[in-house]
Amino acid sequence: MKIEFTGRQTLVPVEVRRLAERKLQKVARVLPGITSAHVILTADKHRQIAEVSLHSRQIDLTAVEQSPNPRLSLGRAIDKLLRQAQRQRGRRRERKRTPLRVGAPPILEAGEDGSGRRIVRIRRSLAKPMTLDEAALEIDQRAEGLLVYRDATTERVNVLFLRKDGNLGLIEPEG
């Protein structure tokens, strides 16, 4: 990681440079791949402002802090960057944790009913005409354990599903 220091109306002391390098190494452990950092210290009457920018391939982070002491300003700004880096790392992990099941169809739509539960439409399909035996063979190949089909003899739409006890359940509409 390349660290660049800039002092506006002030010189950047050696101990502040060492502090920045030490603290930025902590941030680099949390968010690997940081290519460069730019530390800007500004002296403005009775306040010292520290602005730290980190650049990496995935993201750029910036934090600004001010206090009467330049070391304190720099420490707080880098602590802010550390929290931002941890938040980004958590977001990236969270995105990676929610993949679709292998073999599951893509989700087409999602909505909410009045009780706050999500309604997820998994698949749209035609109700193919087949016999009950053919439907039982077909449901074994499906990941969701549910099959909507048209009965070949009655031409009615039926639902065949896998029950918790391992048996198959059949829903036939009346009328």
ZIJOTA-V526482 format. One record per backbone hydrogen bond with DSSP energy under -0.5 kcal/mol. CO is the residue of the C=O (numbers start at 1). NH is the residue of the N-H. E is the energy in kcal/mol with one decimal. If there is no record, write none. Layout:
# ZIJOTA-V526482
co:CO nh:NH e:E
co:CO nh:NH e:E
This chain:
# ZIJOTA-V526482
co:1 nh:3 e:-0.5
co:2 nh:37 e:-3.0
co:4 nh:39 e:-3.2
co:6 nh:8 e:-0.5
co:6 nh:41 e:-2.8
co:7 nh:9 e:-0.6
co:8 nh:43 e:-2.1
co:11 nh:13 e:-0.8
co:13 nh:17 e:-1.8
co:14 nh:18 e:-2.4
co:15 nh:19 e:-2.0
co:16 nh:20 e:-2.4
co:17 nh:21 e:-2.5
co:18 nh:22 e:-2.6
co:19 nh:23 e:-2.6
co:20 nh:24 e:-2.5
co:21 nh:25 e:-1.3
co:22 nh:26 e:-0.9
co:23 nh:27 e:-1.5
co:24 nh:28 e:-2.2
co:25 nh:29 e:-1.4
co:26 nh:30 e:-1.4
co:27 nh:31 e:-2.7
co:33 nh:57 e:-0.8
co:35 nh:2 e:-2.0
co:36 nh:55 e:-2.7
co:37 nh:4 e:-2.8
co:38 nh:40 e:-0.5
co:38 nh:53 e:-2.4
co:39 nh:6 e:-2.6
co:39 nh:41 e:-0.5
co:40 nh:51 e:-2.7
co:41 nh:8 e:-3.3
co:42 nh:44 e:-0.6
co:42 nh:49 e:-2.9
co:44 nh:47 e:-2.3
co:47 nh:44 e:-2.7
co:48 nh:67 e:-1.9
co:49 nh:42 e:-2.8
co:50 nh:65 e:-2.4
co:51 nh:40 e:-3.1
co:52 nh:63 e:-2.1
co:53 nh:38 e:-2.6
co:54 nh:61 e:-1.9
co:55 nh:35 e:-2.5
co:55 nh:36 e:-1.6
co:59 nh:56 e:-1.3
co:61 nh:54 e:-3.2
co:63 nh:52 e:-2.7
co:65 nh:50 e:-3.1
co:67 nh:48 e:-3.7
co:69 nh:73 e:-2.2
co:70 nh:74 e:-2.4
co:71 nh:75 e:-2.6
co:72 nh:76 e:-2.4
co:73 nh:77 e:-2.2
co:74 nh:78 e:-2.4
co:75 nh:79 e:-2.1
co:76 nh:80 e:-2.1
co:77 nh:81 e:-2.0
co:78 nh:82 e:-2.3
co:79 nh:83 e:-2.1
co:80 nh:84 e:-2.2
co:81 nh:85 e:-2.7
co:82 nh:86 e:-2.3
co:83 nh:87 e:-2.3
co:84 nh:88 e:-2.5
co:85 nh:89 e:-2.5
co:86 nh:90 e:-2.3
co:87 nh:91 e:-2.3
co:88 nh:92 e:-2.4
co:89 nh:93 e:-2.2
co:90 nh:94 e:-2.5
co:91 nh:95 e:-2.2
co:92 nh:96 e:-1.7
co:93 nh:97 e:-1.4
co:94 nh:98 e:-0.6
co:95 nh:98 e:-0.7
co:101 nh:104 e:-1.8
co:109 nh:121 e:-2.1
co:111 nh:119 e:-2.5
co:113 nh:116 e:-1.5
co:117 nh:113 e:-1.9
co:118 nh:120 e:-0.6
co:119 nh:111 e:-2.1
co:119 nh:121 e:-0.6
co:120 nh:122 e:-0.7
co:121 nh:108 e:-2.0
co:121 nh:109 e:-1.1
co:126 nh:128 e:-1.3
co:128 nh:150 e:-2.6
co:130 nh:152 e:-1.6
co:131 nh:135 e:-2.2
co:132 nh:136 e:-2.1
co:133 nh:137 e:-1.8
co:134 nh:138 e:-2.2
co:135 nh:139 e:-2.3
co:136 nh:140 e:-0.8
co:138 nh:141 e:-1.2
co:139 nh:142 e:-1.0
co:145 nh:162 e:-2.4
co:147 nh:149 e:-0.6
co:147 nh:160 e:-3.0
co:149 nh:151 e:-0.6
co:149 nh:158 e:-3.4
co:150 nh:130 e:-2.4
co:151 nh:155 e:-2.2
co:156 nh:151 e:-3.0
co:157 nh:173 e:-0.7
co:158 nh:149 e:-2.3
co:159 nh:171 e:-3.2
co:160 nh:147 e:-2.7
co:161 nh:163 e:-0.5
co:161 nh:169 e:-3.6
co:163 nh:166 e:-1.6
co:167 nh:163 e:-3.2
co:169 nh:161 e:-2.7
co:170 nh:172 e:-0.6
co:171 nh:159 e:-2.2
